[in-house]
């Protein structure tokens, strides 16, 4: 199942309690049309070896997560014209973009690593943010998720969109720098932006002891305090105190 989730709420392979850590590794759009072949090559203008290196590092991160009992969730993109909104179609027409990751095509298949039985898969239909995929947000909430570890493509599009919503929903964010790359901007600029705006922790796949845990204890919300008195309030209280002054002290 790819519209909602596959195996949502069930233990993954090996009987692990996949919700035990509060941490979920989210693999974003690691699909053929984004990693290899003519569609990927025409879109990605950086080092042509970089997407494949990202895919290989992500596969190692997935293996490490599974070994540690950290839940792995896969998010996939489909760009079929029937799912595109008017603004999406207009943009593609103006820029000469062709749909990619068509449902049922080789381009939409996962690259380098695929879900195991029991691991949830969610589909974004012509949209960037994983929270717009049917069932994704509900799955995280049901599992008591507090921390997302993000890997996949692309850092400045779908990874960033997902991180932005996650932050606004109160989730901690870790981005695996060697498991993502940007398609329009410099990698370091995108990672810096996510650190500054979302408080994202940035590390690499080989630091599993770090990213498999939440970035820190919850910072307590300060109690609501009364606003400081205005100058007129202070004058009123001073006058009231003077009115209560005994006459004997006024002599």
Helices and strands as residue ranges (DSSP letters): G 13-15, E 23-28, H 32-35, H 37-43, H 50-68, E 71-78, G 81-83, H 86-95, G 106-108, E 121-125, G 130-132, H 136-143, E 147-153, I 155-159, H 160-168, E 172-181, H 187-198, E 201-203, H 208-211, H 231-243, H 247-250
